[in-house]
Structure formats: structure tokens, C-alpha cells
């Protein structure tokens, strides 16, 4: 189906594989403008895969890019953008790949879906999303806004509320923070995750994928 894309996207990467997991490049659009995001440094490559797109892939293209879901440790909605901006589409893909035998389906997200869609979307994830990796990235709003430059006010509080609500519907919820950003207190970020009753993972600056 690649040939149906416009000529700018002849080499568009919809699916890419890292560490036995199949990642789906959902969109380049995002709710944040993170200063440390590779694309703001004109770098669109992740582990050798060029992820810049001029058009989002269709639901059919994403399903096709997964292939046989059972061969992967996990199917992950990711890319250099925010997957939940296309919430209905990714949930449709998730339901389909689960029906075809996917072991685990994960969304890598900024946790702002409820804020963007103006409703609690976490119940819609029940049964088709197994894991959420949520970018906390800072222990307080000031540090978060400095590094993540959110487009919507109240983003830091919204992502914490999203993580809290997601626990009831998604089996595995993990907050992440990037070690190496000025003013980011990793121990404080981990404490926030512990207080919320979710997991925590430390990420390393400039190491993507």
C-alpha cells in the first residue's frame, strides 16, 4: 500500500522494528514541542529509520505494517509525534491486532489525550491496550514547561490525572523521565510514579528507541 502515498512519502516508514517490538509511526503531529525532541534538531531518524511523514498512515497501512502480530513481543504506537491525536484510529488498529494474536499492545504517549479530547478516554483503552508509557519528564510544572513547551495550559497536571485514571483500565502504566535534562530530578519523578501507583522508567538523554 506504500505506493498509494504521495510522492513525498515514497520512502515513508510506517512500521519499524526495535528489540523484537514492532513500532508504528502514527503521526508527526504533537501536543508538545519538546526542546530535546530529535525533530526540533532537524533529525528525523530513530535507529536508522527515517520517521518524517507528509501524510499520516491509514488504519489499513498500520495494520499491514504490523504483519503477523504474534511474531512481535509487542506492537507499539509511537513515532516522532503523539499517537493519541489519532485516538480512534489507533484503537481500531489495536483491536484488530489483538484479535490477530498480538501479545501486547502499547502506546507511547505524552499523557494529554484527556485534555486534547476533552473527556476521559482511558475506559476506551480497556481490553485493547495492554501498556502505556507516559512521558512525565519533569517533577513540577515549571520544569516541565521549560523542556516540553506544551501547547495547552495545565498539561502537567493533566498527564498526572491521565495516569491516575488509566490504572483502572490499562494493566501496565509507566511514567518515564529523561535523565540529563537541566533541573529534572529523577528521584522526585520516581516518587510521583510511586504515589500514583504506577511504574517508572528512567530514560537517557539523546538515546531514542
Protein Blocks (a to p, Z undefined) as FASTA:
>chain_A
ZZmpcfklmmpcfbdceehiacddfbfcdfbdcfklmklnopabeghiafbdfbdcdfkl
mmmmnmpmklpmbdcdebjddfklmmmmmmmmmmmmmmnopabdcdddehlmmmmnopaf
klmmgojambdcddfkpabfklmmmmnopabghklmmmmmmmmmmmmmmmbacddddehi
ehiafklmmmmmmmnopacddddehiaZZ
